[in-house]
Amino acid sequence: LALAHEEHTHAHGSHIEVTIPEKLSDLWTAIEAEHAKLSAAIEKNDMPAAHDAEQHLQAFLKAIPSKTAALEESVRTRIDGQAKNLARAYDNVHHASDDKAWEKAKSALKKAEGSMKLLAAQLAKI
């Protein structure tokens, strides 16, 4: 169990609890599902749903290093680096949606999708 956005600096009320899947493959499936929720929320200009999805995504991405610990160091480094890049991209989506800058949020989401593809490619190699 992890709390999403432990390091987040602006208040949004209560933080959600997120259950982290045990297996890396299940974690990736959860990331893909939550990304779809975030995308739908951004499309509908739904700030609460976008915030909820982004918190889940951040918690899932923070869990990746614990799931890659047994991998070869170079592989682990690439995967963990891509996960951090994706977390930053989602943070940009989050801030844009907080500001109700929906076009900016959509643009940031496109960048996140690019980062997702890079991370998926790294995960496919293991």
C-alpha positions as CSV (number, residue, x, y, z in Angstrom):
1,L,0.0,0.0,0.0
2,A,1.4,3.4,-0.9
3,L,0.2,7.0,-0.5
4,A,0.2,8.8,-3.7
5,H,1.9,12.2,-4.0
6,E,3.8,12.1,-0.7
7,E,6.0,14.9,-2.0
8,H,3.4,17.0,-3.7
9,T,3.4,20.6,-2.5
10,H,-0.1,21.8,-3.0
11,A,-3.1,20.6,-1.1
12,H,-6.0,18.7,-2.7
13,G,-7.8,17.3,0.3
14,S,-7.4,13.7,1.2
15,H,-4.8,11.5,-0.4
16,I,-5.9,8.2,-1.9
17,E,-4.6,4.8,-0.9
18,V,-3.3,2.8,-3.8
19,T,-2.8,-1.0,-3.8
20,I,0.4,-1.9,-5.7
21,P,0.2,-5.1,-7.8
22,E,2.8,-7.8,-6.8
23,K,4.1,-8.6,-10.3
24,L,5.7,-6.1,-12.6
25,S,3.5,-7.3,-15.5
26,D,0.4,-6.6,-13.4
27,L,1.7,-3.3,-12.4
28,W,2.2,-2.4,-16.0
29,T,-1.4,-3.4,-16.8
30,A,-2.6,-1.2,-13.9
31,I,-0.6,1.7,-15.3
32,E,-2.1,1.2,-18.8
33,A,-5.6,1.1,-17.3
34,E,-5.1,4.2,-15.2
35,H,-3.6,6.0,-18.2
36,A,-6.8,5.3,-20.0
37,K,-8.8,6.8,-17.1
38,L,-6.5,9.9,-17.1
39,S,-6.9,10.3,-20.8
40,A,-10.7,10.1,-20.6
41,A,-10.7,12.6,-17.7
42,I,-8.6,15.1,-19.6
43,E,-10.9,14.7,-22.6
44,K,-13.9,15.5,-20.4
45,N,-12.1,18.4,-18.6
46,D,-12.8,16.4,-15.4
47,M,-10.3,17.7,-12.8
48,P,-11.2,15.4,-9.9
49,A,-11.0,12.3,-12.1
50,A,-7.8,13.5,-13.7
51,H,-6.3,14.1,-10.2
52,D,-7.4,10.7,-9.0
53,A,-5.9,8.9,-12.0
54,E,-2.7,10.9,-11.8
55,Q,-2.2,10.0,-8.1
56,H,-2.6,6.3,-8.9
57,L,-0.1,6.6,-11.8
58,Q,2.4,8.3,-9.6
59,A,2.1,5.6,-6.9
60,F,2.4,2.9,-9.5
61,L,5.5,4.5,-11.1
62,K,7.2,4.9,-7.7
63,A,6.7,1.2,-7.2
64,I,8.6,0.1,-10.3
65,P,12.1,0.2,-8.7
66,S,11.0,-2.3,-6.1
67,K,9.8,-4.6,-8.9
68,T,13.0,-4.3,-10.9
69,A,15.5,-4.9,-8.1
70,A,16.4,-8.4,-9.3
71,L,17.1,-7.4,-12.8
72,E,20.6,-6.7,-14.2
73,E,21.7,-3.2,-13.2
74,S,21.8,-1.7,-16.7
75,V,18.3,-3.0,-17.4
76,R,17.0,-1.7,-14.1
77,T,18.6,1.7,-14.6
78,R,16.9,2.1,-18.0
79,I,13.5,1.0,-16.7
80,D,13.7,3.1,-13.6
81,G,14.9,6.1,-15.6
82,Q,12.0,5.8,-18.0
83,A,9.6,5.4,-15.1
84,K,10.9,8.7,-13.6
85,N,10.5,10.4,-17.0
86,L,6.9,9.2,-17.2
87,A,6.2,10.4,-13.7
88,R,7.4,13.8,-14.6
89,A,5.2,13.8,-17.7
90,Y,2.2,12.9,-15.6
91,D,3.0,15.6,-13.1
92,N,2.9,18.1,-16.0
93,V,-0.6,16.8,-16.9
94,H,-1.6,17.1,-13.3
95,H,-0.5,20.7,-13.0
96,A,-2.1,21.7,-16.3
97,S,-5.4,20.1,-15.2
98,D,-5.2,21.8,-11.8
99,D,-5.0,25.1,-13.7
100,K,-7.8,24.0,-16.0
101,A,-5.4,24.5,-18.9
102,W,-7.0,21.6,-20.8
103,E,-5.1,22.1,-24.1
104,K,-1.8,22.2,-22.1
105,A,-3.0,19.0,-20.3
106,K,-3.7,17.3,-23.6
107,S,-0.3,18.3,-24.9
108,A,1.4,17.0,-21.7
109,L,-0.6,13.8,-22.0
110,K,0.7,13.3,-25.6
111,K,4.3,13.6,-24.1
112,A,3.4,11.1,-21.4
113,E,2.2,8.7,-24.1
114,G,5.6,8.9,-25.8
115,S,7.3,8.2,-22.5
116,M,4.9,5.3,-21.9
117,K,5.9,3.7,-25.2
118,L,9.6,4.0,-24.3
119,L,8.9,2.4,-20.9
120,A,6.8,-0.4,-22.5
121,A,9.7,-1.1,-24.9
122,Q,12.1,-1.5,-22.0
123,L,9.7,-3.8,-20.1
124,A,9.1,-5.9,-23.2
125,K,12.8,-6.8,-23.2
126,I,12.6,-8.6,-19.8
